[in-house]
Amino acid sequence: MKRKVRLKDGSDVVIRPLRKEDIDRSHAFFQALPPEDRAYLRVDVTKREIVKRRIQTMKSCGVKRLVAVVDDRIVADGALELEAPGWKEHMVELRLIVARPFQRKGLGMLMARELYLLAVKENVEEVIVKMMRPQIGAHRIFKRLGFREKAMLPEYVKDMGGKRQDLIVMRCNLEAMWKELEVYLAESDWQRVR
Ligand SMILES: CC(C)(COP(=O)(O)OP(=O)(O)OC[C@H]1O[C@@H](n2cnc3c(N)ncnc32)[C@H](O)[C@@H]1OP(=O)(O)O)[C@@H](O)C(=O)NCCC(=O)NCCS
């Protein structure tokens, strides 16, 4: 799967699966994130070893990863974390991060669409996202995608600075997510030139 998409500012981006050869590109992407966006990552992906492990264990951990690429540089990273067979196998966790210079150009929504299509292939029914309270952009985009806040664990996780943060869990079923995606993409003038 490889898809060329056009952003609101007219720039073209390729969305494709993350590959084994992407270790340095992925490392560079995470290193370039501003501290405000990096603070809420689950693990310190500014360390090359962690990026390498993240890529090497994708298959065994049931994780599907997509990246958006411009001029051979990764500018967004998205993931679907599938559950092992069992009581949560109908659920998938979605994660998404867009490089600052590419935010608010519709790339998050276009990545969400590709992740949605992957989720459909995997026959899952529902998607969850987890975020820390200060992640306002994340809360807004997922609300726009039909997700609703279903749980909040006060001061449950620590950000990269060691500060305790509330963990927010939002959920959405796949059908509802598609409806919102369709509305957003249909309303966007910039999508009509694609
Ligand atoms: C959350 C994130 C992925 C959004 O990506 P993006 O490419 O900027 O999102 P889009 O441009 O597709 O935005 C789609 C809509 O979401 C909403 N939105 C996104 N970011 C927003 C923000 N910072 N403030 C308010 N609304 C926002 C808007 O409704 C926007 O539509 P509009 O620009 O037409 O008004 C990006 O801000 C990011 O990477 N943040 C840091 C990491 C993070 O918190 N990831 C989520 C963890 S799961």
The ligand as an SDF file (V2000), in Angstrom:
LIG
                    3D

 48 50  0  0  0  0  0  0  0  0999 V2000
   -3.0040   15.4650   17.0360 C   0  0  0  0  0  0  0  0  0  0  0  0
   -2.2990   15.5970   15.7030 C   0  0  0  0  0  0  0  0  0  0  0  0
   -1.9160   14.1980   15.2370 C   0  0  0  0  0  0  0  0  0  0  0  0
   -3.2340   16.2610   14.6580 C   0  0  0  0  0  0  0  0  0  0  0  0
   -2.6160   16.2170   13.3830 O   0  0  0  0  0  0  0  0  0  0  0  0
   -2.8710   17.3380   12.2760 P   0  0  0  0  0  0  0  0  0  0  0  0
   -2.2550   16.8830   11.0040 O   0  0  0  0  0  0  0  0  0  0  0  0
   -2.4490   18.6610   12.7810 O   0  0  0  0  0  0  0  0  0  0  0  0
   -4.4720   17.3050   12.1510 O   0  0  0  0  0  0  0  0  0  0  0  0
   -5.3590   17.8510   10.9560 P   0  0  0  0  0  0  0  0  0  0  0  0
   -4.7220   18.9900   10.2600 O   0  0  0  0  0  0  0  0  0  0  0  0
   -5.7570   16.6840   10.1030 O   0  0  0  0  0  0  0  0  0  0  0  0
   -6.6230   18.3970   11.7610 O   0  0  0  0  0  0  0  0  0  0  0  0
   -7.9230   17.8930   11.5780 C   0  0  0  0  0  0  0  0  0  0  0  0
   -8.8630   18.6070   12.5100 C   0  0  0  0  0  0  0  0  0  0  0  0
   -8.5870   18.2790   13.8800 O   0  0  0  0  0  0  0  0  0  0  0  0
   -8.7570   19.4380   14.7080 C   0  0  0  0  0  0  0  0  0  0  0  0
   -7.4340   19.8300   15.2680 N   0  0  0  0  0  0  0  0  0  0  0  0
   -6.2520   19.2410   15.0220 C   0  0  0  0  0  0  0  0  0  0  0  0
   -5.2720   19.8250   15.7560 N   0  0  0  0  0  0  0  0  0  0  0  0
   -5.8610   20.7970   16.4680 C   0  0  0  0  0  0  0  0  0  0  0  0
   -5.3760   21.7530   17.4150 C   0  0  0  0  0  0  0  0  0  0  0  0
   -4.0740   21.8320   17.7550 N   0  0  0  0  0  0  0  0  0  0  0  0
   -6.2680   22.6130   17.9620 N   0  0  0  0  0  0  0  0  0  0  0  0
   -7.5660   22.5660   17.6240 C   0  0  0  0  0  0  0  0  0  0  0  0
   -8.1000   21.6890   16.7300 N   0  0  0  0  0  0  0  0  0  0  0  0
   -7.2510   20.8090   16.1650 C   0  0  0  0  0  0  0  0  0  0  0  0
   -9.3000   20.5230   13.7970 C   0  0  0  0  0  0  0  0  0  0  0  0
  -10.7130   20.3860   13.8140 O   0  0  0  0  0  0  0  0  0  0  0  0
   -8.7410   20.1220   12.4650 C   0  0  0  0  0  0  0  0  0  0  0  0
   -9.4890   20.5920   11.3720 O   0  0  0  0  0  0  0  0  0  0  0  0
   -9.2370   22.0820   10.7860 P   0  0  0  0  0  0  0  0  0  0  0  0
   -7.7520   22.3000   10.7580 O   0  0  0  0  0  0  0  0  0  0  0  0
   -9.8630   21.9880    9.4400 O   0  0  0  0  0  0  0  0  0  0  0  0
   -9.9210   22.9820   11.7580 O   0  0  0  0  0  0  0  0  0  0  0  0
   -1.0380   16.5200   15.8360 C   0  0  0  0  0  0  0  0  0  0  0  0
   -1.4420   17.7360   16.4180 O   0  0  0  0  0  0  0  0  0  0  0  0
    0.0610   15.9080   16.6850 C   0  0  0  0  0  0  0  0  0  0  0  0
    0.8580   15.1170   16.1780 O   0  0  0  0  0  0  0  0  0  0  0  0
    0.1400   16.2730   17.9940 N   0  0  0  0  0  0  0  0  0  0  0  0
    1.1690   15.8130   18.8730 C   0  0  0  0  0  0  0  0  0  0  0  0
    1.0870   14.3270   19.1470 C   0  0  0  0  0  0  0  0  0  0  0  0
   -0.2270   13.8400   19.6890 C   0  0  0  0  0  0  0  0  0  0  0  0
   -0.8040   14.4070   20.6140 O   0  0  0  0  0  0  0  0  0  0  0  0
   -0.6870   12.7030   19.1260 N   0  0  0  0  0  0  0  0  0  0  0  0
   -1.9040   12.0010   19.5090 C   0  0  0  0  0  0  0  0  0  0  0  0
   -1.6040   10.8250   20.3580 C   0  0  0  0  0  0  0  0  0  0  0  0
   -2.6490    9.4390   19.9420 S   0  0  0  0  0  0  0  0  0  0  0  0
  1  2  1  0
  2  3  1  0
  2  4  1  0
  2 36  1  0
  4  5  1  0
  5  6  1  0
  6  7  2  0
  6  8  1  0
  6  9  1  0
  9 10  1  0
 10 11  2  0
 10 12  1  0
 10 13  1  0
 13 14  1  0
 14 15  1  0
 15 16  1  0
 15 30  1  0
 16 17  1  0
 17 18  1  0
 17 28  1  0
 18 19  1  0
 18 27  1  0
 19 20  2  0
 20 21  1  0
 21 22  1  0
 21 27  2  0
 22 23  1  0
 22 24  2  0
 24 25  1  0
 25 26  2  0
 26 27  1  0
 28 29  1  0
 28 30  1  0
 30 31  1  0
 31 32  1  0
 32 33  2  0
 32 34  1  0
 32 35  1  0
 36 37  1  0
 36 38  1  0
 38 39  2  0
 38 40  1  0
 40 41  1  0
 41 42  1  0
 42 43  1  0
 43 44  2  0
 43 45  1  0
 45 46  1  0
 46 47  1  0
 47 48  1  0
M  END
$$$$
